[in-house]
Amino acid sequence: MKLSGARIEAFLKSPDAAARAVLVFGPDLGLVNERVQRLMKGVVPDLSDPFRVTELTPASLKETPSRLSDEAAAMAFGGGRRVVVLRDAGDGQTSVLSSFLANPLGDALVVVEGGELGPRSSLRKLFEGADNAAALACYGDEGGSLAGVIQDELKTAGLTADPDAMAYLVDHLGGDRRLTRAEMGKLALYMGGPGRVSLADATACIGDTAALGLDDLALDTADGDHVGAQRVLDRLLREGASPIQMLRSVARHFMRLHLAAGGVAQGKTPDQAMAALKPPVIFKAADRFRRQLSRWPADRLGKALDLLTEAELDCKTTGMPAAEITSRALMMIARAAARR
């Protein structure tokens, strides 16, 4: 069965008893890991219990394909349901998992942790089409879901955020749930206790993180510096950033340019239009943003946003390498800016 949106959260709280195996996959590896942990703890509260938790790898199944069924059928010493976790799964394990789902032995929950699996993935198709399995896709937090994660972390630390600080956090986090929580933990440590987070606090703590690399990518792309943009993109890929996270970061920048361009069209000066953005353009990027406003008229900004949206959709639906789709889209935009 294929789960998405609110159905995923409902399943995590109360998994369908008919689901003997669950595939958790997607570009947001932090969210993948978080959901795998939730599924495991729903069965075994103490994940350090070696009698109730077994971890497998693709290499171990290649050597002994029957081990998956053997572990799922094994009885736990001292009783209790078991969990079998398969890490780093891909299409190479489709055959073994298909055999298991056709004849699932025992009562253990099999949790399969995968990375980015396109719509053509045989493993993804297997889990989405099986009545006794579930597939949970994990894409980067954005919009309301990202704001919810940030609010939860703030509340846990006894913090609240000013509106412009909250807007800054939403704009600079997301894409990887684990990184978002880590950055919010750093912000809580920076604040030193309960209180109210200002925009200055947020920029002081979050501005020099991995999100800065995403800012560089967006600025270089909008500048028309395709060499610099490709260099930053390659570095972010090496560091494990998601291509979809990059596309969304660049899209947020172009959306802000589009909003500011609308303000200029209504008679505001570039500085007034920039100051009206929430959060406002940070000081060190103000000159570049101002030049980009003169470089990008509103209609061409709209076309760039359409291209970024199409690229994200292609990443999710075509099965083509997401990194190549992202690079091609960003280079097209950067070269268009350079020609201008």
Secondary structure, DSSP 8 states (H G I E B T S, - for coil): -EE-THHHHHHHHS--TT-SEEEEESS-HHHHHHHHHHHHHHH-S-TT-TTTEEEE-HHHHHH-TTHHHHHHH---TTS---EEEEEEE-GGGHHHHHHHHHS--SS-EEEEEE----TT-HHHHHHHH-TTEEEEE-----HHHHHHHHHHHHHHTTEEE-HHHHHHHHHH--S-HHHHHHHHHHHHHHHTSSEEE-HHHHHHHHTTSHHHHHHHHHHHHHHT-HHHHHHHHHHHHHTT--HHHHHHHHHHHHHHHHHHHHHHHTT--HHHHHHTSSS---GGGHHHHHHHHHH--HHHHHHHHHHHHHHHHHHHHT-S-HHHHHHHHHHHHHHHHHH-
